Amino acid sequence: MPWFRANFHCHSTNSDGDAGPEETARIYRSFGMDVVTLSDHNTLTHPDEYRAALGSDAIALPCSEYTGPKCAHVLGVDVDDAVAPSREQADVDVIGILRDGVDRVRAAGGVAVLCHPCWNWTWDHDALMALPDVTHFEVFNAAPDCNSYPTFGRSAPEVIWDRVLSTGRLVYGVATDDAHYYHAHGRDGKPPRKLSPPGLGYCVIDAPELSRRAVRDAFEAGRFYASTGVELADYRVGPDAIHVRVAPWSHERATIEFIGIDGTLLARHDGLSADYRFTGVERYVRARITDTTGGYAFTQPVML
């Protein structure tokens, strides 16, 4: 099946972005995105507002970001209506706010994705475990204050992921850029890495065709990998092994790591391709690929 690049989390002037919907869509198309969405806060930027900027070889999915207090947000992917809190929530805890967001995304017909767990360290694995029907969360959000970048080889959202996966529960990891600034040269005196520019986090979807239904179904079922720039030439899961092969951009080198229960490093290979053969004792296996450009890719866990 073909692979399609998709961004699901960014903002335009319809909320707090600094570019209009059409300009934002053109920027994402220039990065080669096949699926373009604008997920403005508590509102729905309808694809009709920017579809003309996509051309004939890309599609739009309607998205909306439920923006609760206490930094508790839920991304609604492929929704029919805006998702937003309906009342003041100062008396509601973070789990309660997230629960409301998930329910409202579902009522709007969408797939719920819990956003940026480590933005102000808002929620952790206990919160995710308290929401047993949630299947997607942002394992990477490129906004620097969302603390997704790794220290000592692993990121805080990955720790959350592994703790939940180690209980036997399947959850999919999503990468987004959460872009707000498209004209941000020297904005507020901040260097580029302290902003959230577009194109730094996206999902690569394994769908039979480039249509709203096919992309939605594949995303919901976890048939995608999350990336900050690392592209895969091949990814296959068989009854006995996982095969990963990286598609290099310009002679970069890569490291492929296979990770299992409690975040244990099962195997590591320096090179553009690797295989991991199951031993029969793993609870799950996922791959994490890094390269010398500073990019990452995260495959979804294979539950065993």
Backbone as CSV, one residue per row, in Angstrom:
resi,resn,N_x,N_y,N_z,CA_x,CA_y,CA_z,C_x,C_y,C_z
1,MET,0.839,-1.194,0.000,0.000,0.000,0.000,0.879,1.252,0.000
2,PRO,0.381,2.351,-0.541,1.160,3.588,-0.512,1.174,4.198,0.891
3,TRP,2.133,5.091,1.099,2.239,5.816,2.361,1.952,7.285,2.091
4,PHE,1.214,7.906,2.999,0.838,9.307,2.838,1.234,10.093,4.084
5,ARG,1.861,11.239,3.874,2.233,12.108,4.987,1.028,12.944,5.416
6,ALA,0.843,13.061,6.720,-0.322,13.788,7.233,0.058,14.629,8.447
7,ASN,-0.330,15.890,8.431,-0.242,16.691,9.655,-1.641,16.797,10.250
8,PHE,-1.738,16.694,11.558,-3.051,16.726,12.207,-3.196,17.853,13.228
9,HIS,-2.128,18.587,13.517,-2.205,19.548,14.616,-1.426,20.804,14.248
10,CYS,-2.136,21.839,13.842,-1.526,23.146,13.601,-2.629,24.198,13.672
11,HIS,-2.230,25.461,13.640,-3.179,26.544,13.899,-3.027,27.674,12.894
12,SER,-4.143,28.315,12.604,-4.176,29.447,11.684,-4.695,30.677,12.427
13,THR,-4.905,31.754,11.679,-5.443,32.979,12.284,-6.877,32.798,12.772
14,ASN,-7.505,31.664,12.465,-8.833,31.403,13.028,-8.759,31.115,14.524
15,SER,-7.549,30.856,15.047,-7.364,30.822,16.501,-6.130,31.652,16.815
16,ASP,-4.988,31.035,17.089,-3.826,31.818,17.509,-2.610,31.610,16.627
17,GLY,-2.803,31.188,15.371,-1.705,31.133,14.421,-1.483,32.483,13.771
18,ASP,-0.353,32.641,13.052,-0.077,33.951,12.449,-0.153,33.919,10.923
19,ALA,-0.821,32.878,10.362,-1.081,32.825,8.921,-2.520,32.368,8.708
20,GLY,-3.118,32.857,7.633,-4.480,32.474,7.322,-4.571,31.026,6.867
21,PRO,-5.779,30.487,6.784,-5.939,29.075,6.406,-5.305,28.707,5.064
22,GLU,-5.503,29.527,4.028,-4.948,29.171,2.716,-3.429,29.203,2.730
23,GLU,-2.849,30.223,3.348,-1.391,30.295,3.396,-0.815,29.131,4.199
24,THR,-1.449,28.793,5.315,-0.990,27.664,6.125,-1.026,26.378,5.314
25,ALA,-2.107,26.165,4.583,-2.224,24.963,3.767,-1.147,24.922,2.683
26,ARG,-0.850,26.051,2.069,0.200,26.086,1.038,1.560,25.723,1.623
27,ILE,1.817,26.193,2.834,3.096,25.879,3.482,3.224,24.374,3.696
28,TYR,2.154,23.742,4.184,2.220,22.296,4.411,2.336,21.519,3.109
29,ARG,1.697,21.982,2.078,1.861,21.314,0.785,3.297,21.435,0.295
30,SER,3.951,22.561,0.588,5.342,22.725,0.159,6.259,21.747,0.867
31,PHE,5.828,21.212,2.023,6.598,20.194,2.737,6.245,18.783,2.275
32,GLY,5.379,18.671,1.295,5.030,17.355,0.771,3.947,16.641,1.548
33,MET,3.161,17.377,2.334,2.064,16.741,3.062,0.940,16.374,2.101
34,ASP,0.496,15.130,2.192,-0.611,14.662,1.358,-1.962,14.903,2.024
35,VAL,-1.951,14.970,3.354,-3.161,15.208,4.141,-2.905,16.446,4.985
36,VAL,-3.717,17.469,4.788,-3.509,18.742,5.474,-4.731,19.046,6.329
37,THR,-4.488,19.377,7.580,-5.577,19.731,8.480,-5.193,20.972,9.270
38,LEU,-6.174,21.752,9.628,-5.991,22.896,10.515,-6.851,22.658,11.747
39,SER,-6.222,22.550,12.891,-6.936,22.160,14.115,-7.023,23.342,15.071
40,ASP,-7.724,24.372,14.668,-7.784,25.579,15.491,-8.509,25.322,16.810
41,HIS,-8.136,26.132,17.820,-8.638,25.929,19.172,-10.143,26.184,19.272
42,ASN,-10.857,25.174,19.768,-12.279,25.311,20.108,-13.132,25.789,18.942
43,THR,-12.651,25.577,17.739,-13.417,25.971,16.566,-13.101,24.991,15.442
44,LEU,-13.858,25.051,14.389,-13.616,24.193,13.232,-13.295,25.068,12.031
45,THR,-12.053,24.998,11.580,-11.676,25.627,10.319,-12.023,24.644,9.216
46,HIS,-13.098,24.911,8.527,-13.609,23.951,7.552,-12.654,23.835,6.369
47,PRO,-12.461,22.629,5.844,-11.574,22.467,4.689,-11.930,23.359,3.502
48,ASP,-13.176,23.769,3.379,-13.536,24.667,2.281,-12.747,25.969,2.327
49,GLU,-12.255,26.325,3.516,-11.504,27.581,3.661,-10.098,27.483,3.076
50,TYR,-9.594,26.279,2.840,-8.221,26.173,2.350,-8.023,25.088,1.306
51,ARG,-9.090,24.413,0.915,-8.950,23.304,-0.031,-8.359,23.755,-1.362
52,ALA,-8.666,24.978,-1.781,-8.160,25.468,-3.067,-6.636,25.550,-3.083
53,ALA,-6.024,25.663,-1.901,-4.568,25.775,-1.832,-3.873,24.419,-1.922
54,LEU,-4.632,23.335,-1.889,-4.026,22.005,-1.833,-3.758,21.399,-3.196
55,GLY,-4.462,21.844,-4.213,-4.325,21.218,-5.509,-5.097,19.910,-5.567
56,SER,-4.869,19.150,-6.618,-5.661,17.943,-6.844,-5.031,16.696,-6.239
57,ASP,-3.799,16.792,-5.741,-3.104,15.603,-5.255,-2.922,15.602,-3.743
58,ALA,-3.806,16.299,-3.031,-3.804,16.281,-1.567,-5.242,16.405,-1.093
59,ILE,-5.474,15.989,0.150,-6.816,16.080,0.709,-6.766,16.809,2.045
60,ALA,-7.927,17.257,2.483,-8.063,17.923,3.777,-8.943,17.073,4.688
61,LEU,-8.570,17.035,5.962,-9.415,16.415,6.991,-9.805,17.494,7.998
62,PRO,-11.078,17.574,8.357,-11.483,18.569,9.354,-11.040,18.150,10.757
63,CYS,-10.351,19.046,11.440,-9.877,18.784,12.790,-10.166,19.988,13.682
64,SER,-10.193,19.745,14.970,-10.458,20.806,15.941,-9.777,20.415,17.247
65,GLU,-9.205,21.405,17.938,-8.533,21.108,19.201,-9.374,21.580,20.388
66,TYR,-9.884,20.619,21.123,-10.581,20.904,22.380,-9.546,21.486,23.341
67,THR,-9.762,22.721,23.772,-8.778,23.459,24.534,-9.331,23.772,25.919
68,GLY,-9.097,22.843,26.829,-9.546,23.025,28.192,-8.528,23.781,29.023
69,PRO,-8.877,24.140,30.257,-7.924,24.793,31.150,-6.867,23.800,31.647
70,LYS,-5.916,24.300,32.394,-4.872,23.471,33.012,-4.036,22.734,31.962
71,CYS,-3.967,23.309,30.755,-3.169,22.742,29.656,-3.670,21.376,29.221
72,ALA,-4.912,21.046,29.490,-5.486,19.750,29.132,-6.254,19.893,27.816
73,HIS,-5.650,19.411,26.729,-6.222,19.555,25.396,-6.410,18.194,24.747
74,VAL,-7.401,18.108,23.867,-7.664,16.869,23.122,-7.855,17.243,21.658
75,LEU,-7.084,16.620,20.791,-7.193,16.850,19.361,-8.302,15.978,18.793
76,GLY,-9.199,16.586,18.046,-10.249,15.849,17.362,-9.918,15.715,15.887
77,VAL,-9.608,14.510,15.444,-9.234,14.248,14.053,-10.452,13.747,13.291
78,ASP,-10.740,14.397,12.168,-11.862,14.037,11.306,-13.183,14.209,12.042
79,VAL,-13.417,15.423,12.510,-14.660,15.740,13.211,-15.626,16.453,12.278
80,ASP,-16.898,16.378,12.616,-17.922,17.067,11.826,-18.240,18.452,12.373
81,ASP,-17.878,18.694,13.634,-18.158,19.974,14.278,-16.976,20.361,15.154
82,ALA,-16.954,21.624,15.567,-15.945,22.080,16.510,-16.107,21.355,17.841
83,VAL,-14.991,21.151,18.536,-15.039,20.577,19.875,-14.486,21.609,20.849
84,ALA,-15.218,21.834,21.927,-14.846,22.863,22.888,-15.532,22.577,24.215
85,PRO,-14.943,23.037,25.324,-15.633,22.915,26.608,-16.939,23.699,26.575
86,SER,-17.929,23.208,27.300,-19.227,23.880,27.285,-19.448,24.754,28.509
87,ARG,-18.521,24.677,29.479,-18.715,25.475,30.690,-17.369,25.745,31.349
88,GLU,-17.365,26.616,32.327,-16.175,26.881,33.123,-15.741,25.595,33.825
89,GLN,-14.445,25.299,33.802,-13.956,24.028,34.331,-12.917,24.210,35.443
90,ALA,-12.950,25.335,36.114,-11.965,25.576,37.162,-12.050,24.547,38.281
91,ASP,-13.235,23.958,38.458,-13.423,22.987,39.537,-13.221,21.547,39.082
92,VAL,-12.757,21.363,37.828,-12.592,20.020,37.273,-11.102,19.692,37.218
93,ASP,-10.739,18.459,37.588,-9.330,18.088,37.531,-8.932,17.739,36.099
94,VAL,-7.627,17.529,35.879,-7.113,17.315,34.531,-7.751,16.094,33.876
95,ILE,-7.887,15.009,34.613,-8.492,13.805,34.038,-9.933,14.079,33.628
96,GLY,-10.657,14.829,34.451,-12.040,15.164,34.115,-12.132,16.028,32.871
97,ILE,-11.189,16.963,32.703,-11.188,17.809,31.516,-10.881,16.962,30.271
98,LEU,-9.885,16.109,30.381,-9.558,15.240,29.252,-10.727,14.312,28.912
99,ARG,-11.393,13.793,29.941,-12.550,12.926,29.718,-13.634,13.673,28.937
100,ASP,-13.886,14.903,29.312,-14.886,15.702,28.604,-14.459,15.931,27.160
101,GLY,-13.163,16.213,26.957,-12.682,16.431,25.600,-12.822,15.207,24.729
102,VAL,-12.452,14.052,25.264,-12.583,12.805,24.506,-14.045,12.547,24.145
103,ASP,-14.934,12.730,25.099,-16.357,12.487,24.839,-16.893,13.428,23.766
104,ARG,-16.437,14.674,23.785,-16.934,15.641,22.795,-16.364,15.364,21.404
105,VAL,-15.122,14.913,21.345,-14.563,14.519,20.047,-15.350,13.347,19.475
106,ARG,-15.628,12.369,20.321,-16.396,11.212,19.850,-17.790,11.630,19.387
107,ALA,-18.433,12.527,20.134,-19.772,12.988,19.751,-19.740,13.717,18.411
108,ALA,-18.596,14.322,18.091,-18.449,15.020,16.812,-17.975,14.089,15.708
109,GLY,-17.879,12.787,16.010,-17.538,11.799,14.995,-16.059,11.607,14.753
110,GLY,-15.197,12.129,15.648,-13.773,12.100,15.387,-12.994,11.081,16.183
111,VAL,-11.702,11.022,15.895,-10.741,10.214,16.639,-10.068,11.133,17.657
112,ALA,-10.071,10.740,18.913,-9.521,11.580,19.981,-8.043,11.279,20.175
113,VAL,-7.245,12.340,20.232,-5.810,12.232,20.487,-5.485,13.131,21.684
114,LEU,-4.968,12.555,22.761,-4.568,13.368,23.904,-3.305,14.143,23.549
115,CYS,-3.323,15.443,23.814,-2.239,16.319,23.373,-1.167,16.507,24.440
116,HIS,0.042,16.771,23.955,1.203,17.256,24.707,1.169,16.988,26.216
117,PRO,1.402,15.729,26.629,1.343,15.405,28.052,2.329,16.194,28.903
118,CYS,3.464,16.565,28.321,4.519,17.194,29.121,4.580,18.699,28.952
119,TRP,3.538,19.285,28.347,3.419,20.742,28.355,3.050,21.137,29.785
120,ASN,3.955,21.826,30.442,3.806,22.136,31.870,3.585,20.861,32.696
121,TRP,4.016,19.710,32.141,3.944,18.419,32.839,2.522,18.171,33.343
122,THR,1.575,18.333,32.396,0.158,18.343,32.743,-0.375,16.974,33.158
123,TRP,-0.008,15.925,32.418,-0.543,14.603,32.758,0.508,13.539,32.465
124,ASP,0.306,12.366,33.058,1.289,11.295,32.923,0.586,9.974,32.627
125,HIS,1.301,8.866,32.821,0.735,7.561,32.472,-0.480,7.216,33.327
126,ASP,-0.523,7.710,34.563,-1.690,7.433,35.401,-2.958,8.046,34.805
127,ALA,-2.829,9.245,34.243,-3.987,9.878,33.607,-4.430,9.094,32.386
128,LEU,-3.473,8.631,31.601,-3.824,7.845,30.420,-4.474,6.531,30.826
129,MET,-3.992,5.910,31.877,-4.598,4.669,32.357,-6.003,4.910,32.893
130,ALA,-6.265,6.120,33.370,-7.596,6.445,33.891,-8.603,6.698,32.778
131,LEU,-8.140,6.717,31.527,-9.008,6.917,30.358,-8.867,5.684,29.461
132,PRO,-9.479,4.579,29.853,-9.190,3.285,29.214,-9.631,3.170,27.766
133,ASP,-10.483,4.068,27.294,-10.936,3.978,25.907,-10.109,4.835,24.953
134,VAL,-9.110,5.559,25.463,-8.275,6.399,24.609,-7.223,5.535,23.920
135,THR,-7.068,5.705,22.627,-6.151,4.871,21.852,-5.010,5.656,21.203
136,HIS,-5.044,6.994,21.227,-4.023,7.800,20.568,-3.563,8.923,21.497
137,PHE,-2.258,9.190,21.486,-1.739,10.344,22.206,-0.491,10.851,21.485
138,GLU,-0.117,12.089,21.785,1.050,12.684,21.141,2.325,12.228,21.849
139,VAL,3.031,11.314,21.222,4.327,10.905,21.749,5.388,11.938,21.381
140,PHE,5.076,12.762,20.378,5.973,13.853,20.012,5.146,15.058,19.598
141,ASN,5.399,16.191,20.247,4.826,17.480,19.873,6.000,18.442,19.769
142,ALA,6.206,19.005,18.571,7.428,19.748,18.289,7.534,21.080,19.011
143,ALA,6.448,21.588,19.589,6.552,22.831,20.345,7.555,22.633,21.480
144,PRO,8.577,23.461,21.588,9.640,23.190,22.557,9.172,23.153,24.001
145,ASP,8.113,23.908,24.343,7.648,23.869,25.731,6.826,22.616,26.029
146,CYS,6.659,21.740,25.016,5.945,20.485,25.243,6.883,19.347,25.648
147,ASN,8.188,19.625,25.715,9.152,18.710,26.336,9.124,17.296,25.761
148,SER,9.043,17.210,24.426,9.027,15.903,23.774,10.410,15.442,23.360
149,TYR,11.360,16.363,23.300,12.688,16.005,22.816,13.418,15.174,23.864
150,PRO,14.227,14.213,23.417,14.809,13.267,24.374,15.976,13.827,25.166
151,THR,16.094,13.372,26.376,17.300,13.526,27.166,17.765,12.135,27.542
152,PHE,19.070,11.917,27.481,19.636,10.599,27.775,18.963,9.504,26.934
153,GLY,18.617,9.871,25.678,18.156,8.859,24.743,16.666,8.573,24.731
154,ARG,15.905,9.072,25.719,14.464,8.800,25.718,13.720,10.070,26.119
155,SER,12.541,10.225,25.548,11.740,11.396,25.867,10.736,11.066,26.964
156,ALA,10.268,12.100,27.655,9.269,11.894,28.705,7.977,11.284,28.154
157,PRO,7.467,11.732,26.996,6.272,11.050,26.464,6.508,9.576,26.153
158,GLU,7.720,9.205,25.760,8.001,7.790,25.534,7.923,6.990,26.825
159,VAL,8.346,7.587,27.923,8.233,6.903,29.214,6.768,6.623,29.527
160,ILE,5.910,7.615,29.299,4.468,7.418,29.477,3.988,6.265,28.607
161,TRP,4.408,6.278,27.351,3.989,5.248,26.386,4.374,3.861,26.887
162,ASP,5.636,3.692,27.261,6.101,2.372,27.675,5.439,1.897,28.965
163,ARG,5.162,2.800,29.861,4.498,2.386,31.105,3.083,1.879,30.834
164,VAL,2.395,2.522,29.900,1.043,2.069,29.562,1.103,0.773,28.758
165,LEU,1.983,0.704,27.771,2.105,-0.506,26.967,2.488,-1.706,27.823
166,SER,3.270,-1.474,28.861,3.735,-2.582,29.702,2.615,-3.222,30.503
167,THR,1.475,-2.542,30.606,0.312,-3.138,31.261,-0.463,-4.047,30.319
168,GLY,-0.076,-4.066,29.044,-0.785,-4.856,28.047,-1.791,-4.066,27.246
169,ARG,-1.871,-2.774,27.493,-2.843,-1.936,26.781,-2.199,-1.319,25.545
170,LEU,-2.881,-1.390,24.422,-2.388,-0.863,23.163,-2.773,0.605,23.017
171,VAL,-1.771,1.459,22.850,-1.979,2.878,22.598,-1.036,3.281,21.473
172,TYR,-1.520,4.112,20.547,-0.725,4.531,19.403,-0.088,5.897,19.652
173,GLY,1.160,6.053,19.198,1.885,7.307,19.365,1.824,8.157,18.113
174,VAL,1.437,9.415,18.282,1.243,10.368,17.183,2.323,11.444,17.269
175,ALA,2.825,11.903,16.128,3.745,13.041,16.085,3.065,14.227,15.409
176,THR,3.204,15.404,16.018,2.638,16.624,15.459,3.639,17.758,15.628
177,ASP,3.397,18.866,14.918,4.263,20.028,15.139,3.581,21.136,15.929
178,ASP,2.235,21.104,15.992,1.510,22.122,16.777,1.942,23.528,16.366
179,ALA,2.118,23.727,15.055,2.670,24.985,14.563,1.694,26.145,14.773
180,HIS,2.260,27.281,15.167,1.533,28.536,15.297,2.185,29.645,14.470
181,TYR,3.498,29.555,14.292,4.260,30.676,13.746,4.814,30.324,12.375
182,TYR,4.382,31.094,11.381,4.809,30.861,10.018,5.636,32.028,9.480
183,HIS,5.662,33.124,10.226,6.461,34.303,9.852,7.289,34.721,11.065
184,ALA,7.931,33.768,11.690,8.431,33.978,13.047,9.921,34.280,13.108
185,HIS,10.477,34.838,12.082,11.906,35.125,12.098,12.206,36.134,13.213
186,GLY,12.934,35.676,14.215,13.280,36.562,15.320,12.107,36.946,16.192
187,ARG,11.035,36.176,16.162,9.842,36.540,16.914,10.161,36.646,18.401
188,ASP,9.893,37.800,18.976,10.107,38.053,20.407,11.540,37.767,20.830
189,GLY,12.481,37.847,19.876,13.876,37.595,20.209,14.209,36.146,20.458
190,LYS,13.306,35.231,20.117,13.531,33.816,20.389,14.229,33.144,19.208
191,PRO,15.174,32.252,19.488,15.778,31.477,18.393,14.771,30.478,17.840
192,PRO,14.996,29.988,16.612,13.993,29.112,15.976,13.606,27.894,16.800
193,ARG,14.548,27.301,17.519,14.219,26.085,18.263,13.323,26.369,19.463
194,LYS,13.092,27.626,19.793,12.185,27.962,20.896,10.807,28.364,20.387
195,LEU,10.562,28.118,19.106,9.254,28.363,18.514,8.669,27.015,18.099
196,SER,7.499,27.048,17.490,6.897,25.803,16.983,6.623,25.959,15.492
197,PRO,7.683,25.887,14.676,7.486,26.052,13.231,6.842,24.820,12.613
198,PRO,6.289,24.963,11.415,5.582,23.839,10.787,6.529,22.803,10.213
199,GLY,6.024,21.587,10.078,6.733,20.531,9.379,7.628,19.664,10.227
200,LEU,7.672,19.885,11.547,8.600,19.137,12.397,7.994,17.887,13.021
201,GLY,6.717,17.652,12.854,6.100,16.453,13.396,4.903,16.068,12.553
202,TYR,4.859,14.812,12.109,3.762,14.376,11.251,3.631,12.858,11.328
203,CYS,2.572,12.337,10.746,2.332,10.902,10.685,2.406,10.439,9.238
204,VAL,2.907,9.246,9.032,2.968,8.652,7.692,2.006,7.469,7.690
205,ILE,0.945,7.613,6.904,-0.211,6.722,6.966,-0.119,5.636,5.890
206,ASP,-0.374,4.408,6.289,-0.424,3.270,5.367,-1.883,3.041,4.999
207,ALA,-2.315,3.669,3.906,-3.715,3.598,3.483,-3.792,3.139,2.031
208,PRO,-4.881,2.474,1.642,-4.981,1.970,0.272,-5.157,3.058,-0.771
209,GLU,-5.642,4.214,-0.343,-5.840,5.320,-1.275,-5.876,6.623,-0.499
210,LEU,-5.710,7.722,-1.222,-5.727,9.032,-0.589,-7.153,9.571,-0.591
211,SER,-7.930,9.103,0.395,-9.296,9.568,0.571,-9.539,9.789,2.047
212,ARG,-10.524,10.603,2.354,-10.820,10.890,3.760,-11.131,9.612,4.525
213,ARG,-11.937,8.739,3.963,-12.337,7.518,4.655,-11.148,6.577,4.866
214,ALA,-10.333,6.419,3.817,-9.208,5.494,3.917,-8.166,5.988,4.911
215,VAL,-7.878,7.284,4.891,-6.896,7.837,5.821,-7.417,7.770,7.248
216,ARG,-8.684,8.113,7.440,-9.270,8.035,8.777,-9.210,6.599,9.314
217,ASP,-9.603,5.631,8.507,-9.613,4.235,8.951,-8.208,3.760,9.317
218,ALA,-7.223,4.106,8.489,-5.852,3.674,8.757,-5.307,4.327,10.021
219,PHE,-5.582,5.604,10.198,-5.109,6.295,11.393,-5.753,5.717,12.643
220,GLU,-7.043,5.489,12.577,-7.762,4.958,13.734,-7.252,3.567,14.107
221,ALA,-6.863,2.777,13.111,-6.415,1.413,13.342,-4.927,1.324,13.674
222,GLY,-4.221,2.465,13.680,-2.806,2.445,14.018,-1.890,2.054,12.882
223,ARG,-2.357,2.166,11.645,-1.522,1.827,10.494,-0.746,3.070,10.040
224,PHE,0.168,3.492,10.869,0.992,4.662,10.575,2.217,4.633,11.465
225,TYR,3.221,5.414,11.100,4.317,5.669,12.022,4.431,7.177,12.213
226,ALA,5.022,7.563,13.321,5.168,8.972,13.681,6.586,9.408,13.348
227,SER,6.737,10.626,12.826,8.054,11.048,12.367,8.300,12.527,12.627
228,THR,9.577,12.862,12.816,10.018,14.254,12.830,10.949,14.516,11.649
229,GLY,10.946,13.627,10.680,11.768,13.801,9.494,12.390,12.534,8.975
230,VAL,12.478,11.493,9.793,12.988,10.202,9.327,11.904,9.516,8.500
231,GLU,12.268,9.085,7.305,11.321,8.396,6.436,11.741,6.927,6.304
232,LEU,10.770,6.045,6.272,11.043,4.622,6.129,10.819,4.180,4.689
233,ALA,11.762,3.395,4.179,11.597,2.804,2.856,10.796,1.519,2.931
234,ASP,10.856,0.846,4.093,10.139,-0.414,4.246,9.915,-0.665,5.727
235,TYR,8.741,-1.155,6.040,8.434,-1.573,7.411,7.461,-2.732,7.310
236,ARG,7.883,-3.898,7.826,7.052,-5.088,7.728,7.075,-5.840,9.048
237,VAL,5.905,-6.349,9.421,5.785,-7.187,10.604,5.299,-8.552,10.156
238,GLY,6.096,-9.583,10.419,5.718,-10.951,10.098,5.453,-11.737,11.366
239,PRO,5.165,-12.997,11.243,4.889,-13.816,12.426,6.101,-14.004,13.324
240,ASP,7.303,-13.820,12.757,8.520,-14.103,13.520,9.406,-12.883,13.743
241,ALA,9.177,-11.800,12.997,10.147,-10.709,13.053,9.541,-9.397,12.567
242,ILE,10.260,-8.312,12.883,9.981,-6.970,12.367,11.152,-6.567,11.478
243,HIS,10.855,-5.990,10.333,11.881,-5.485,9.425,11.696,-3.982,9.255
244,VAL,12.777,-3.227,9.411,12.767,-1.776,9.254,13.887,-1.381,8.301
245,ARG,13.556,-0.538,7.333,14.588,0.005,6.444,14.333,1.496,6.258
246,VAL,15.369,2.298,6.447,15.269,3.753,6.385,15.518,4.225,4.964
247,ALA,14.783,5.244,4.536,15.014,5.895,3.247,15.855,7.145,3.503
248,PRO,17.154,7.120,3.217,17.995,8.280,3.526,17.670,9.461,2.619
249,TRP,17.867,10.626,3.172,17.629,11.862,2.421,18.907,12.318,1.735
250,SER,20.028,12.335,2.471,21.286,12.797,1.890,22.471,12.202,2.645
251,HIS,22.626,10.906,2.520,23.784,10.211,3.082,23.840,10.228,4.604
252,GLU,22.712,10.509,5.260,22.744,10.459,6.716,22.830,9.018,7.202
253,ARG,23.271,8.878,8.436,23.341,7.576,9.068,22.239,7.469,10.112
254,ALA,21.876,6.249,10.443,20.737,6.047,11.338,21.046,4.963,12.355
255,THR,20.317,5.035,13.456,20.344,3.990,14.482,18.921,3.506,14.687
256,ILE,18.731,2.201,14.620,17.415,1.587,14.789,17.415,0.826,16.107
257,GLU,16.510,1.206,16.998,16.400,0.561,18.299,15.054,-0.131,18.409
258,PHE,15.060,-1.313,18.989,13.829,-2.043,19.265,13.623,-2.034,20.779
259,ILE,12.437,-1.603,21.180,12.137,-1.334,22.592,10.989,-2.213,23.029
260,GLY,11.086,-2.731,24.267,10.061,-3.606,24.797,9.618,-3.192,26.188
261,ILE,9.108,-4.136,26.951,8.447,-3.882,28.220,9.292,-2.998,29.139
262,ASP,8.625,-2.039,29.769,9.241,-1.070,30.672,10.304,-0.224,29.987
263,GLY,10.212,-0.118,28.665,11.185,0.679,27.929,12.528,0.009,27.753
264,THR,12.596,-1.304,27.953,13.853,-2.033,27.834,14.364,-2.019,26.394
265,LEU,15.641,-1.710,26.226,16.252,-1.769,24.902,16.515,-3.225,24.556
266,LEU,15.785,-3.750,23.575,15.904,-5.158,23.187,17.054,-5.387,22.213
267,ALA,17.263,-4.427,21.318,18.326,-4.553,20.323,18.583,-3.174,19.734
268,ARG,19.814,-2.994,19.266,20.200,-1.727,18.637,21.090,-2.037,17.448
269,HIS,20.796,-1.338,16.327,21.578,-1.552,15.121,21.923,-0.202,14.514
270,ASP,23.205,0.039,14.259,23.646,1.249,13.572,23.699,0.949,12.085
271,GLY,22.780,1.542,11.349,22.682,1.288,9.917,21.298,1.635,9.425
272,LEU,21.088,1.494,8.133,19.831,1.915,7.516,18.782,0.816,7.473
273,SER,19.109,-0.390,7.911,18.102,-1.443,7.956,18.410,-2.383,9.111
274,ALA,17.360,-3.002,9.634,17.531,-3.925,10.757,16.326,-4.836,10.840
275,ASP,16.549,-6.010,11.416,15.482,-6.961,11.700,15.527,-7.307,13.180
276,TYR,14.345,-7.490,13.739,14.270,-7.983,15.114,13.435,-9.263,15.104
277,ARG,14.011,-10.346,15.574,13.303,-11.621,15.639,12.727,-11.807,17.035
278,PHE,11.446,-12.120,17.081,10.768,-12.294,18.360,11.340,-13.510,19.099
279,THR,11.474,-13.377,20.408,11.972,-14.481,21.231,10.852,-15.228,21.934
280,GLY,9.676,-14.623,21.990,8.545,-15.254,22.650,8.292,-14.758,24.053
281,VAL,9.182,-13.887,24.577,8.989,-13.392,25.944,8.609,-11.906,25.968
282,GLU,8.667,-11.248,24.820,8.321,-9.823,24.799,6.808,-9.631,24.967
283,ARG,6.442,-8.609,25.670,5.023,-8.245,25.729,4.654,-7.383,24.524
284,TYR,5.581,-6.553,24.128,5.397,-5.740,22.924,6.778,-5.369,22.406
285,VAL,6.811,-4.955,21.142,8.041,-4.447,20.536,7.673,-3.243,19.677
286,ARG,8.409,-2.168,19.839,8.273,-1.003,18.973,9.656,-0.559,18.544
287,ALA,9.732,0.133,17.421,11.014,0.609,16.915,11.111,2.119,17.041
288,ARG,12.305,2.559,17.372,12.618,3.992,17.456,13.854,4.218,16.605
289,ILE,13.722,5.076,15.593,14.806,5.319,14.652,15.273,6.759,14.804
290,THR,16.579,6.960,14.932,17.161,8.300,14.962,18.190,8.392,13.853
291,ASP,18.421,9.618,13.380,19.442,9.766,12.349,20.305,10.990,12.611
292,THR,21.331,11.153,11.799,22.313,12.205,12.026,21.842,13.580,11.594
293,THR,20.617,13.705,11.088,20.031,15.028,10.853,19.305,15.542,12.095
294,GLY,19.183,14.685,13.115,18.434,15.052,14.309,16.990,14.610,14.279
295,GLY,16.631,13.772,13.311,15.250,13.335,13.180,14.976,12.034,13.916
296,TYR,13.679,11.759,14.099,13.212,10.555,14.774,12.059,9.955,13.986
297,ALA,11.855,8.661,14.186,10.628,8.005,13.757,10.264,6.976,14.812
298,PHE,8.973,6.818,15.033,8.464,5.886,16.035,7.441,4.982,15.362
299,THR,7.700,3.685,15.318,6.687,2.772,14.795,5.729,2.395,15.919
300,GLN,4.564,1.945,15.528,3.562,1.562,16.522,3.933,0.220,17.151
301,PRO,3.535,0.002,18.391,3.915,-1.236,19.071,3.238,-2.471,18.458
302,VAL,4.024,-3.535,18.373,3.506,-4.843,17.988,3.256,-5.590,19.295
303,MET,1.995,-5.846,19.607,1.655,-6.516,20.849,1.771,-8.025,20.661
304,LEU,2.458,-8.675,21.591,2.754,-10.098,21.444,2.118,-10.880,22.578
